[in-house]
Every structure is written in structure tokens, then in C-alpha cells.
Amino acid sequence: MGVKKILKSIPIVDSLYVKWRWREHKVSFGKDNPDKTFFVVRRATCKAGLFSYVMTNMGLVKYALDKGYIPVIDMQGNKNTYLEENEVGKKNAWEYYFEQPCGYSLEDISTSKNVILSSGVITEKNIYPGKEIVKDQRKCLVWRSFFAQYLKVQEIVYKEANEQRSRLFGGEKVLGVLCRGTDYINNRPKNHPIQPDPEEVIKKAEEITKKYKCRWIYLATEDEKIYQRFYEIFGDKLKVTTARRCRDIGNTNINDIGFQRENDKYLRGKEYLINIILLAKCDCLLAGSVGGTYGALLMSQGYEYVHIYDLGVY
């Protein structure tokens, strides 16, 4: 049972429900687990990519654990990028890709006495590591350990990523490149990190592959034009997955783009996650400042060389 469904069973006035729904507040769903306090990590309906959810969820997981609460991640109770319309309230999109931090699900806590619902908006409690983990190795190691313990990728997804790694890289040295385009470049979303020009990234990739003797360049991008430009320069040295890419989407949000296939939303999330896992398994990393970049840094065992563009925000 999703938290949304549980909440709607509570006899409160509808207007009050709307008013405080997305505020952090305590509820009780029954008498079970009186010795435990559960903290439901949630986010109001929004158009966000997987690693936006991952990184803000991670911040709240840490907050909950620091308070002595047991975190449970809810990507079930309201619309999100990775649920089809008929899955809202029925399936938890988080569990498509990751395990629950402490092993408890929404169903497990549906009759619990002590439950705190997090705010559905981004607050100071969602704070997660950004560019500081590039410069501070100690912080990077601390957050990397935290990620490994509490944000474990589902085994079936991780296995598929490893199979693709063997097929694509063959055990040779790889430069991983994350280069965002489409709506990020077109819309220039306010307060989001400015992304580097693809031509600058290509120039830097040439420099890194030469200096660090990388056999392959692995490119993670959602933009078909960026892929084509990289292929013009690097040819068969360039490696990519079969994940779908977009072309000429104008000002449309990338999360609104579908590919007319069964389970498309689930597949888009899985393909993106595999892209980031593969970046984490590269020897060097070159990327713009986005959530997936920091996800790769935290999922990796370390890189020989890292260059993250720090260009301010839009």
C-alpha cells in the first residue's frame, strides 16, 4: 500500500490534506513497531531525472539515519518520471532500480505506529555532496561508503551493466564522458549547473585519451547530435550503449520524451542507471556538473583522472 493511499484513508478535510500533504509531519498507521520510527523519503510530483531523485533521496536518507529514524523511500505514492499512469500508487519506482536503504518497504510500515513523512520539496535536509567531493578526497570516500551501504543497485540491473561493460570495454583502459544536451542546453534551467560546449568536451577528451593512454572513449549522452559529433571525431574508438537518444526536442523537457515501446518509462530509467554504472567503471572521467556525474563518482572505486566542469549556474 502506498503512502498516498494510506494518507487518503485518514479522515481529514480535503483542503487540509492538500495544505499539509507535502510538509514534513508525523502520522500513525496502526500499532505495529512501537519501538521504531520510520522516515518516509518522498518528493512532490515533478519532472526529474533518476539521479536527481537518487541524490536528493540520499540526502534525506542520511538525515533520517542521523536522527535515529529508519528511512523508507517512496516513489510510489505520486506521479514521477518512472511510473506509468496505471502504476501510480501500486508500484514503487525506487525499487525498480535500487534496494530500500534499510530493508523496509512501504508495505512493511503500512500498520506502523510511528511514521514521519518528509517534506515533498527540496529543503536543506536534502543536501547531498556535489563538486566538493571532487576536491576533497576524504569527503568523497565518506560519501562513497555511504552510497555503497544504503543505495544498493538492484542485482539484476547491476548484472546487466557488468555484462555490457565486458562487451564494450574488453578489459582495456577507458575514458568515460558524460555530456548533457537537449533540454539542458535549450532551456538553461535556472540555478542548474551550466554545461560545457560539446566541442570543448571533445577537445579535452582528445587530450585525456592521449595523456592517459585510453583505448576507448565511453560516451553517456541523451543527445543524438552530440553522439554524432563525437563519432565524427573518434570513430570506432567511441563506445556507447543501445540506450535511446533524442534529436531536436526544442524546449520539451527530456523527461516528457517517450520512445513508443512497452515499459518505456522503466526502460529509460534502467538505461540511464546502466550508463552511470558504466561511467563509474571507467578509468578516467570527463563530465559536466550534473547529478549523474556525482552518482558516478560515488559508485566508482576511484579514477586515475577526473575533470568536472565548474562553470557556475544558469
Secondary structure, 3 states (H helix, E strand, C coil): CCHHHHHHCCCCCHHHHHHHCCCCEEECCCCECCCCCEEEECCCCCCCCHHHHHHHHHHHHHHHHHCCCEEEECCCCCCCCCCCHHHCCCCCCHHHHECCCCCCCCCCCCCECCEEECCCCCCHHHCCCCCHHHHCHHHHHHHHHHHHHHCCECHHHHHHHHHHHHHHHCCCCEEEEECCCHHHHHHCCCCCECCCCHHHHHHHHHHHHHHHCCCEEEEECCEHHHHHHHHHHHHHHEECCCCCCECCCCCCCHHHCCCCCCCHHHHHHHHHHHHHHHHHCCCEEEECCCHHHHHHHHHCCCCCEEEECCCCEC
